[in-house]
Amino acid sequence: MEGSKDLRIRSKVISEGVNRVPNRAMLRAVGFQDEDFKKPMIGVASTWSEVTPCNMHIDQLAVEAKKGVRLHGGAPLIFNTITVSDGISMGHEGMLFSLPSREIIADSIEIVVNAERFDGLVAIGGCDKNTPACLMAIGRMNLPSVYVYGGTIQPGHLDGKEVDIVTAFEAVGQYHDGKMSEEQLHKVECHVCPGAGACGGMYTANTMAAAAEAMGMSIPGSSSTAAIAQHKAVECAEAGRLVLQLLEKNMLPRDIMTKKAFENAITVVMALGGSTNAFLHLLAVAHSVQVDLTLDDFERIRRKVPHLADLKPSGNYAMQDLSDVGGVPGVMKLLLEQGLLHGDCMTVTGKTLAENLAAMQPLADGQQIIRPMDQPLKPNGPLVVLRGNLAPDGAVAKMSGLRKLRFSGPARVYNSEAEATEAIINNQIRKGDVLVIRYAGPKGGPGMPEMLSVTALIVGKGLGGEVALMTDGRFSGGSHGFVVGHVSPEAQVGGPIAFLQEGDIVTIDSETQEIHMDVPDEEMAARKARWVKPPLRADSGVLLKYARLVSSASQGAVTDLKTEQ
């Protein structure tokens, strides 16, 4: 095909002609032979790192992907990009760098692939920011590409129960409340993470992996295959074959990641009860492929999709348990049968979503993890968009596992996570309070830090569901309780959350989808007039660059929005 020939010219510019001798000489040094210069060059983007169990095994997976490319006629080259561990960066200033890492991962993949003139890409990710970052780079470049998820971690076991990283965060709250000894806390620490793989519940990494599969950008089943499963290596080798097939067919990411594909991703996230970070990341990926996706699309789909999955953090099971009974393909097969997915969307296999699912097994008989359609955990998706005089551009709440659907109480206002954490530890937050953490947005943080430590402390203190938490920052996929994040506009740019005062009555209602402070318009106007914009907290380096460039959470917190010239 002519389009395919055009794509292959990318690598030929460094391999054809006398003037390209230095280019070829460089590649010979890394192992290329004469015949390799006649093949399409395929990049294998590896997020391998020893800084997190999510990614500690990906070096070997990249090797398997490279073998798959070479076996099927390509010339593969592995390159690396960074990752950070959200679990390790949680609860201190390290978390400011987590969301910016998404941009750096995407930027670095885009830079290497374009500088080296690769014809296609296999990208392999693990921790939370890896999947959206890889998809963002893939979307920007629009070259034939396949994404492979590194896989979920196995559950840990302690005293006959399954435990995971969120168990450790909540145990800290129990320890501070005198409900757990230091010896017990140490036992938890030593058992929650038994080896390789991303955090095991329906947290952000597993949420975004499921979304990638639903969008058709990864191999069917990839999102629920465990990191240590032998089949994960098979998936990587298959990705090497598929990227060459996509190149031959000239099937590009923007042919796959269409508006309907994003609707499929949102449907799966809602049914699984995924992380609120899905809003942020899917908006960013949609921006990269020039698909018009807004918070209203999430809400439109939420209303018709039931919450079916009894998965952690608000449920009882881990991703490994779901894998054992049919995995994400089993869930998607059920959703397709109910008319909730667009089966005609194309995927990286070269087949439609419906064709892929026809070859997959349904969920196992008698399984307890995915509820029947007529007996859902909730009749609608649990990720709710809220608006009101506190968040005119929107906020996001996760309502899974909660008895209360409405919360009204006095605001306890803090301008940093550290101040709020100290208040919780010192028992200054009580039942009925609305804990507010502001100046934690994309610009104000900067970096829009997650609040898992805070939510875990609240749960550990026995206040889960009895205290509401609202922030212009965001939450870990492991957070649960009455939590509202992504409040937009954020405080740093003069959003209404900046004008909230201690004791103001705040109402959060998931049924009316309202987030409101009981302050008259005249008083709001007076507070706004008195407000003085604080300087950016970062004064140099990557955080300053990020704060200057980043958009609002309601736009995906991207750094490449077009501006007027």
C-alpha positions in Angstrom: 0.0 0.0 0.0 1.2 3.5 -0.8 0.7 4.6 2.8 2.7 1.8 4.1 5.5 2.6 1.7 5.5 6.2 2.9 5.8 5.0 6.5 8.8 2.9 5.7 10.6 5.9 4.2 11.1 7.1 7.7 13.8 4.5 8.4 15.2 4.5 4.9 16.4 8.1 5.3 19.1 6.8 7.6 19.9 3.7 5.6 19.9 4.6 1.9 22.6 6.5 -0.1 26.3 7.1 0.1 25.7 10.0 2.4 24.2 7.7 5.0 27.4 5.7 5.7 27.9 7.4 9.1 24.2 6.5 10.0 24.7 2.9 9.1 28.1 2.8 10.8 26.4 3.8 14.1 23.8 1.1 13.7 26.4 -1.6 12.8 28.0 -0.9 16.1 24.8 -1.9 17.9 24.4 -5.1 15.9 22.8 -4.3 12.5 23.8 -6.4 9.5 23.4 -5.5 5.8 19.9 -7.1 5.6 18.6 -5.1 8.6 18.9 -1.9 6.6 16.2 -3.3 4.3 13.7 -3.9 7.0 11.3 -1.6 8.9 12.9 -0.3 12.1 10.7 -0.8 15.1 11.3 0.8 18.4 10.6 -1.1 21.7 10.0 1.5 24.4 10.8 -0.1 27.8 9.8 1.5 31.1 12.1 -0.9 33.0 13.3 0.4 36.3 14.3 -1.0 39.7 12.6 1.9 41.5 9.2 0.1 41.6 8.0 -3.5 41.5 5.5 -2.4 38.8 8.4 -2.2 36.3 11.2 -4.3 37.7 10.6 -7.1 35.2 9.9 -5.1 32.0 13.5 -5.4 30.8 12.9 -9.0 30.0 9.5 -8.3 28.5 11.2 -5.8 26.1 13.6 -8.5 25.0 10.6 -10.8 24.2 9.0 -8.0 22.2 12.3 -7.5 20.3 12.4 -11.2 19.5 8.9 -11.0 18.1 9.7 -8.1 15.9 12.9 -9.8 14.5 11.1 -13.1 14.0 8.6 -11.4 11.8 10.8 -9.4 9.6 11.5 -6.2 11.5 14.7 -4.6 12.7 14.1 -3.9 16.4 15.9 -1.6 18.8 15.1 -1.2 22.6 15.2 2.1 24.3 14.3 3.1 27.8 12.3 5.9 29.4 11.8 6.8 33.0 9.2 5.8 35.5 8.5 6.8 39.1 6.8 4.8 41.8 3.6 6.4 42.9 3.5 4.2 46.0 6.9 5.3 47.0 6.4 9.0 46.2 3.1 9.1 48.1 2.7 11.3 51.2 5.7 13.6 50.7 7.1 16.1 48.2 8.0 13.3 45.8 4.4 13.1 44.8 4.7 16.5 43.1 6.8 14.8 40.4 4.4 11.9 39.7 2.0 13.5 37.2 4.7 15.5 35.5 6.4 12.2 34.9 3.6 11.3 32.5 4.6 14.2 30.3 8.2 13.3 30.4 7.6 9.7 29.5 5.4 10.7 26.6 7.8 13.4 25.4 10.8 11.1 25.6 9.2 8.3 23.6 8.1 10.9 21.0 11.6 12.3 20.9 13.4 9.0 20.4 11.0 7.5 17.9 11.1 10.7 15.7 14.9 11.3 16.1 15.7 7.7 15.1 13.0 7.6 12.4 11.4 4.4 13.6 8.6 3.0 11.5 6.6 1.6 14.4 6.6 1.1 18.1 5.9 -1.5 20.8 5.6 0.2 24.2 5.6 -1.7 27.5 4.5 0.0 30.7 3.7 -0.8 34.3 3.1 1.8 37.0 0.3 4.4 36.9 1.7 7.0 34.5 3.2 4.5 32.0 0.0 3.5 30.2 -1.4 7.0 29.5 2.1 8.3 28.7 2.8 5.6 26.2 -0.7 6.1 24.6 -0.2 9.8 24.5 3.1 9.4 22.6 1.6 6.9 20.3 -1.3 9.2 19.6 0.9 12.2 18.9 3.2 10.3 16.5 0.4 8.3 14.8 2.8 5.5 13.8 1.8 1.8 13.8 2.0 0.8 17.5 1.0 -1.8 20.1 0.9 -1.3 23.8 1.7 -4.1 26.3 0.9 -3.8 30.0 3.5 -5.2 32.3 0.8 -6.8 34.5 -0.6 -6.8 37.9 1.2 -7.9 41.1 0.0 -11.0 43.0 -1.8 -10.3 46.2 0.2 -10.6 49.4 -1.0 -12.8 52.2 -1.0 -12.1 56.0 -2.8 -14.0 58.7 -5.0 -15.8 56.2 -6.1 -12.7 54.3 -5.1 -11.1 51.0 -3.3 -7.8 51.5 -1.9 -5.1 49.2 -0.2 -1.7 49.2 -3.4 0.1 50.3 -3.4 -2.2 53.4 -0.1 -0.7 54.4 -1.3 2.9 54.0 -4.4 2.2 56.0 -2.4 0.3 58.6 -0.5 3.6 59.3 -3.8 5.2 60.2 -4.6 2.3 62.5 -1.2 2.6 64.1 -1.6 6.3 64.8 -5.1 5.6 66.3 -3.6 3.0 68.7 -5.4 0.1 66.9 -2.2 -1.6 65.7 1.2 -2.2 67.3 4.5 -1.3 65.7 5.2 -5.1 65.4 2.0 -5.7 63.5 2.7 -2.7 61.3 6.1 -4.1 60.4 4.4 -7.5 59.4 2.1 -5.6 57.1 5.0 -3.8 55.5 6.8 -7.1 54.9 3.9 -8.9 53.2 1.9 -6.5 51.0 4.1 -6.5 47.9 5.4 -10.1 47.2 7.1 -9.4 43.9 6.8 -7.9 40.4 3.7 -6.1 39.0 1.6 -3.1 39.5 -0.6 -2.5 42.5 -3.2 -5.3 42.5 -6.7 -3.8 43.0 -8.7 -1.7 40.5 -6.2 1.1 41.1 -4.9 3.5 38.5 -2.4 1.1 36.7 -5.0 -1.7 36.3 -7.7 0.9 35.4 -5.7 2.4 32.6 -4.5 -1.0 31.4 -8.1 -2.1 31.1 -9.0 1.2 29.3 -6.1 0.6 26.8 -7.5 -2.9 26.1 -11.0 -1.6 25.7 -9.7 1.1 23.2 -8.1 -1.7 21.1 -4.5 -0.6 21.7 -3.3 -3.7 23.5 -3.6 -7.5 22.9 -6.9 -9.0 24.2 -6.3 -10.1 27.8 -3.1 -8.1 28.3 -4.6 -5.9 31.0 -5.5 -8.7 33.4 -2.5 -11.1 32.8 -0.3 -11.2 35.9 3.2 -9.8 35.7 4.7 -13.1 36.6 2.5 -15.2 34.3 4.5 -17.0 31.5 1.9 -15.7 29.0 3.0 -12.1 29.5 6.2 -12.9 27.5 4.0 -14.5 24.8 2.0 -11.2 24.6 5.2 -9.2 24.1 6.3 -11.5 21.3 2.9 -11.2 19.7 3.0 -7.5 20.0 6.2 -7.6 17.9 4.3 -9.5 15.2 1.3 -7.3 15.3 3.2 -4.0 14.9 4.6 -5.2 11.6 1.1 -6.3 10.5 -0.2 -2.9 11.4 2.6 -1.3 9.3 1.8 -3.5 6.4 -1.9 -2.6 6.5 -1.1 1.1 7.2 -3.4 0.9 10.3 -2.6 3.8 12.5 -3.4 4.6 16.1 -5.9 7.3 15.2 -7.7 4.7 13.1 -8.1 2.7 16.4 -8.4 5.4 19.1 -11.6 7.0 17.8 -14.4 8.6 19.8 -16.2 5.3 19.9 -13.1 3.6 21.2 -12.9 6.2 24.1 -16.5 5.5 24.8 -15.7 1.8 25.1 -12.8 2.6 27.5 -15.1 4.8 29.7 -17.7 2.0 29.7 -15.2 -0.6 31.0 -13.8 1.8 33.6 -17.3 2.5 34.9 -18.3 -1.2 35.0 -15.1 -2.1 36.8 -15.3 0.8 39.3 -11.9 2.2 38.2 -9.8 5.0 39.4 -10.8 8.7 39.2 -7.4 9.2 37.4 -9.1 7.7 34.3 -10.7 11.1 33.7 -7.4 12.9 33.7 -5.6 10.3 31.6 -8.3 9.5 29.0 -8.8 13.3 28.5 -5.0 13.6 27.9 -4.9 10.6 25.5 -7.9 11.9 23.6 -6.1 15.3 23.2 -3.1 13.5 21.7 -5.3 11.9 19.0 -7.4 15.0 18.4 -10.6 13.4 19.7 -13.1 15.8 21.3 -13.6 14.2 24.8 -15.0 16.1 27.7 -16.3 15.4 31.3 -19.8 15.4 29.9 -19.0 12.3 27.8 -18.0 10.5 31.0 -21.2 11.5 32.7 -23.3 10.5 29.6 -21.8 7.0 29.6 -21.9 6.6 33.4 -25.7 6.9 33.4 -26.2 3.8 31.3 -23.4 1.6 32.6 -23.8 -0.4 35.9 -21.0 -0.9 38.4 -20.5 -4.6 38.3 -17.0 -5.4 39.7 -16.5 -6.2 43.4 -12.8 -5.1 43.3 -10.5 -3.3 45.7 -10.2 -0.6 47.0 -13.9 -0.5 47.9 -14.6 -4.1 47.1 -13.2 -7.5 48.1 -11.1 -8.8 45.1 -7.9 -8.1 43.3 -7.1 -8.1 39.6 -5.5 -11.5 39.9 -8.8 -12.9 41.1 -10.6 -11.3 38.1 -8.0 -12.8 35.8 -8.7 -16.3 37.2 -12.4 -16.1 36.2 -12.0 -14.6 32.7 -10.3 -11.3 33.1 -11.1 -8.0 31.4 -12.1 -9.9 28.2 -14.8 -11.7 30.1 -16.2 -8.5 31.4 -16.1 -6.9 27.9 -17.8 -9.9 26.4 -20.6 -9.4 28.9 -20.8 -5.7 28.2 -20.8 -6.3 24.4 -23.7 -8.8 24.7 -25.7 -6.1 26.6 -25.1 -3.6 23.8 -22.9 -1.4 25.9 -19.8 -1.5 23.7 -19.1 -0.5 20.1 -18.2 -3.9 18.7 -17.2 -2.4 15.3 -14.1 -0.5 16.6 -10.9 -1.7 15.1 -8.0 -3.0 17.3 -4.3 -3.7 17.0 -5.1 -7.3 16.1 -6.4 -6.0 12.8 -9.8 -7.3 13.8 -12.8 -5.5 15.3 -13.5 -5.6 19.1 -16.4 -7.9 18.5 -14.3 -10.3 16.4 -11.6 -10.4 19.2 -14.2 -11.1 21.9 -15.9 -13.8 19.9 -12.7 -15.9 20.4 -12.5 -15.2 24.1 -14.1 -17.3 26.9 -17.0 -15.8 29.0 -16.7 -15.3 32.7 -16.5 -18.5 34.6 -19.8 -20.0 35.9 -20.4 -19.3 39.5 -17.8 -16.5 39.9 -18.5 -13.8 42.5 -16.4 -11.0 41.3 -18.5 -9.6 38.5 -22.1 -9.1 39.4 -25.0 -10.1 37.0 -26.3 -7.2 35.0 -29.6 -7.4 36.9 -27.9 -7.4 40.3 -25.2 -4.6 40.0 -23.4 -3.0 42.9 -24.8 0.2 41.6 -27.2 0.7 38.7 -24.9 3.5 37.3 -21.2 3.9 37.1 -19.6 5.1 40.4 -17.4 7.8 39.0 -19.5 11.0 39.1 -18.9 14.4 37.6 -20.0 17.2 40.0 -20.5 20.9 39.3 -21.6 23.9 41.3 -20.3 27.2 42.7 -17.2 25.3 44.1 -16.4 23.7 40.8 -17.9 25.4 37.8 -15.6 23.5 35.4 -16.2 20.2 37.2 -15.0 17.9 39.9 -14.9 14.1 40.1 -16.1 11.8 42.9 -15.9 8.1 43.3 -19.0 6.8 45.0 -18.3 3.0 45.0 -18.9 1.3 48.3 -20.5 4.3 50.0 -23.8 4.2 51.9 -24.1 8.0 51.9 -24.8 9.7 48.6 -25.0 13.2 50.1 -22.7 14.9 52.5 -23.0 18.4 54.1 -20.8 19.8 56.7 -18.4 22.6 57.8 -15.3 23.1 55.8 -11.9 22.5 57.5 -9.6 24.3 55.1 -5.9 23.5 54.6 -3.5 24.9 52.0 -1.3 21.8 51.8 -1.5 18.0 52.3 1.1 18.2 55.1 -1.1 20.6 57.2 -4.1 18.3 56.7 -2.2 15.2 57.6 -1.0 16.8 60.9 -4.6 17.7 61.7 -5.8 14.1 61.1 -3.0 12.6 63.2 -3.8 15.0 66.0 -7.5 14.1 66.0 -8.5 17.6 64.9 -10.8 16.2 62.1 -14.1 14.9 63.3 -17.1 13.1 62.0 -19.2 15.4 59.8 -16.3 17.6 58.7 -15.5 18.4 55.0 -11.7 18.3 54.9 -10.5 20.7 52.1 -7.0 20.6 50.7 -6.4 23.3 48.1 -3.5 24.8 46.2 -2.8 21.2 45.2 -3.9 21.4 41.5 -1.8 21.0 38.4 -0.3 24.5 38.8 -0.8 24.9 42.5 0.8 21.7 43.7 2.5 21.9 41.3 1.9 18.5 39.9 -1.6 17.7 41.3 -0.4 15.3 44.0 -2.5 12.2 45.0 -4.0 12.0 48.5 -3.8 8.3 49.3 -1.9 8.9 52.5 -4.7 11.3 53.7 -7.6 9.1 52.7 -5.8 6.0 54.2 -5.3 7.9 57.5 -9.0 8.8 57.5 -10.0 5.2 57.0 -7.4 4.0 59.5 -8.9 6.4 62.1 -12.3 4.9 61.6 -13.7 7.9 59.8 -14.1 6.4 56.4 -17.4 7.7 54.9 -17.9 9.9 57.9 -15.5 12.7 56.7 -15.6 14.1 53.2 -12.4 15.1 51.5 -12.3 17.7 48.7 -9.3 18.9 46.8 -8.1 20.5 43.6 -5.5 17.7 43.7 -6.3 14.1 42.9 -6.6 10.7 44.5 -4.8 7.4 44.1 -6.8 4.6 42.6 -6.4 3.1 46.0 -8.3 5.9 47.7 -11.8 5.2 48.9 -14.3 7.0 51.1 -16.3 10.2 50.4 -13.7 11.9 48.3 -13.9 14.6 45.6 -10.9 15.6 43.5 -10.0 17.5 40.3 -11.9 20.6 41.5 -11.7 23.0 38.6 -10.7 25.8 38.3 -8.0 25.1 40.9 -7.2 27.5 43.7 -3.9 28.7 42.1 -5.7 30.3 39.2 -8.5 31.8 41.3 -11.0 29.1 41.3 -13.8 29.3 43.9 -12.1 26.8 46.1 -9.6 29.5 46.9 -12.3 31.6 48.5 -13.6 28.9 50.8 -13.2 29.8 54.5 -13.1 27.7 57.7 -16.6 26.8 58.8 -18.4 27.4 55.5 -21.0 24.8 54.9 -20.2 22.6 51.9 -22.7 20.2 50.3 -21.6 17.3 48.1 -24.5 15.5 46.4 -23.9 12.7 44.0 -27.5 12.3 43.0 -28.0 16.0 42.1 -24.3 16.1 41.1 -23.8 19.3 43.0 -20.8 20.6 44.8 -21.8 23.8 46.6 -20.7 26.2 49.4 -23.4 28.0 51.2 -22.0 31.5 50.6 -24.1 34.3 49.0 -22.9 35.6 45.6 -22.2 39.0 47.0 -19.9 37.5 49.7 -18.2 35.4 47.0 -17.6 38.4 44.9 -16.1 40.3 47.9 -13.8 37.4 48.7 -12.7 37.2 45.1 -11.8 40.9 45.1 -9.7 40.4 48.3 -7.9 37.3 47.0 -4.2 37.7 46.1 -2.8 35.2 43.7 0.1 33.4 45.4 3.4 32.9 43.6 4.1 29.5 42.1 5.6 27.2 44.7 8.3 26.0 42.2 10.9 28.6 41.2 13.2 26.5 39.0 13.5 23.2 37.2 11.0 20.8 35.9 8.2 21.8 38.3 8.4 25.4 37.2 8.3 24.4 33.6 5.4 22.1 34.3 3.4 24.7 36.3 3.8 27.3 33.5 2.6 24.9 30.8 0.0 22.6 32.4 -3.7 22.9 31.6 -6.5 22.4 34.1 -7.6 19.0 35.3 -10.8 19.4 33.3 -8.6 19.4 30.2 -6.5 16.4 31.2 -3.6 18.4 32.7 -1.7 18.4 29.4 1.3 20.6 28.6 0.8 21.0 24.8 -2.4 22.9 24.4 -2.3 25.2 21.5 -2.3 28.9 22.4 -3.1 31.9 20.4 -0.1 33.4 18.7 
